[in-house]
Each structure stands twice: as structure tokens, then as C-alpha cells.
Amino acid sequence: MIPSLFVLIVAAAIAWIEVPRLRRRKAVPELWSFSVLLVLAASAGIAQILHVPLPNPLDLIFYLFRPISDWLSL
């Protein structure tokens, strides 16, 4: 529980530093991108801490390119 709270505190500190800069520049698309990526990163970090089984991105790449590999090896 404590490590996940630490991840939330770090994410809040990062947002506290970066969001005012992005608002001053009126960078709305960058603010949205930053917010979505920060939430995804914090969620992945908390899931990792809680030992939730996360999918491996490399499995998706293998799944997508396996038919091409099979076709080329004929």
C-alpha cells in the first residue's frame, strides 16, 4: 500500500511542476497528451507494485508479425 501511495505522490508532484508550464504556454494538446501518459504510467507502476499480471508488448508484435514470418519462410 505504501509503495503505491509513493507512486501517486510522485505523479502528483510531476503534474504540479509541469501543468502550470503547459497552461502558461496554452499548449492544450500537449497538456492532454501529458495527462493521459502520466495516468497510464502511474497506473502501470501501481499495477506492477501490486503484482498484477501485465501483458508483454512484445507478445503483440509477435502475434502481428507471425503470419508475415510464416509466409516469408515458405
Contact map, one row per residue, 1 for C-alpha under 8 A:
11111000000000000000000000000000000000000000000000000000000000000000000000
11111100000000000000000000000000000000000000000000000000000000000000000000
11111110000000000000000000000000000000000000000010000000000000000000000000
11111111000000000000000000000000000000000000110011000000000000000000000000
11111111100000000000000000000000000000000000000000000000000000000000000000
01111111110000000000000000000000000000000000000000000000000000000000000000
00111111111000000000000000000000000000000100110000000000000000000000000000
00011111111100000000000000000000000000000100000000000000000000000000000000
00001111111110000000000000000000000000000000000000000000000000000000000000
00000111111111000000000000000000000000000000000000000000000000000000000000
00000011111111100000000000000000000001000100000000000000000000000000000000
00000001111111110000000000000000000000000000000000000000000000000000000000
00000000111111111000000000000000000000000000000000000000000000000000000000
00000000011111111100000000000000000000000000000000000000000000000000000000
00000000001111111110000000000000001000000000000000000000000000000000000000
00000000000111111111000000000000000000000000000000000000000000000000000000
00000000000011111111100000000000000000000000000000000000000000000000000000
00000000000001111111110000000000000000000000000000000000000000000000000000
00000000000000111111111000000010000000000000000000000000000000000000000000
00000000000000011111111100000000000000000000000000000000000000000000000000
00000000000000001111111110000000000000000000000000000000000000000000000000
00000000000000000111111111110110000000000000000000000000000000000000000000
00000000000000000011111111110010000000000000000000000000000000000000000000
00000000000000000001111111100000000000000000000000000000000000000000000000
00000000000000000000111111100000000000000000000000000000000000000000000000
00000000000000000000011111110000000000000000000000000000000000000000000000
00000000000000000000011111111110000000000000000000000000000000000000000000
00000000000000000000011001111111000000000000000000000000000000000000000000
00000000000000000000000000111111100000000000000000000000000000000000000000
00000000000000000000010000111111110000000000000000000000000000000000000000
00000000000000000010011000111111111000000000000000000000000000000000000000
00000000000000000000000000011111111100000000000000000000000000000000000000
00000000000000000000000000001111111110000000000000000000000000000000000000
00000000000000000000000000000111111111000000000000000000000000000000000000
00000000000000100000000000000011111111100000000000000000000000000000000000
00000000000000000000000000000001111111110000000000000000000000000000000000
00000000000000000000000000000000111111111000000000000000000000000000000000
00000000001000000000000000000000011111111100000000000000000000000000000000
00000000000000000000000000000000001111111110000000000000000000000000000000
00000000000000000000000000000000000111111111000000000000000000000000000000
00000000000000000000000000000000000011111111100000000000000000000000000000
00000011001000000000000000000000000001111111110000000000000000000000000000
00000000000000000000000000000000000000111111111000000000000000000000000000
00000000000000000000000000000000000000011111111100000000000000000000000000
00010010000000000000000000000000000000001111111110000000000000000000000000
00010010000000000000000000000000000000000111111111000000000000000000000000
00000000000000000000000000000000000000000011111111111100000000000000000000
00000000000000000000000000000000000000000001111111111100000000000000000000
00110000000000000000000000000000000000000000111111110000000000000000000000
00010000000000000000000000000000000000000000011111110000000000000000000000
00000000000000000000000000000000000000000000001111111000000000000000000000
00000000000000000000000000000000000000000000001111111100000000000000000000
00000000000000000000000000000000000000000000001100111110000000000000000000
00000000000000000000000000000000000000000000001100011111000000000000000000
00000000000000000000000000000000000000000000000000001111101000000000000000
00000000000000000000000000000000000000000000000000000111111100000000000000
00000000000000000000000000000000000000000000000000000011111110000000000000
00000000000000000000000000000000000000000000000000000001111111000000000000
00000000000000000000000000000000000000000000000000000011111111100000000000
00000000000000000000000000000000000000000000000000000001111111110000000000
00000000000000000000000000000000000000000000000000000000111111111000000000
00000000000000000000000000000000000000000000000000000000011111111100000000
00000000000000000000000000000000000000000000000000000000001111111110000000
00000000000000000000000000000000000000000000000000000000000111111110000000
00000000000000000000000000000000000000000000000000000000000011111111100000
00000000000000000000000000000000000000000000000000000000000001111111110000
00000000000000000000000000000000000000000000000000000000000000111111111000
00000000000000000000000000000000000000000000000000000000000000001111111100
00000000000000000000000000000000000000000000000000000000000000001111111110
00000000000000000000000000000000000000000000000000000000000000000111111111
00000000000000000000000000000000000000000000000000000000000000000011111111
00000000000000000000000000000000000000000000000000000000000000000001111111
00000000000000000000000000000000000000000000000000000000000000000000111111
00000000000000000000000000000000000000000000000000000000000000000000011111
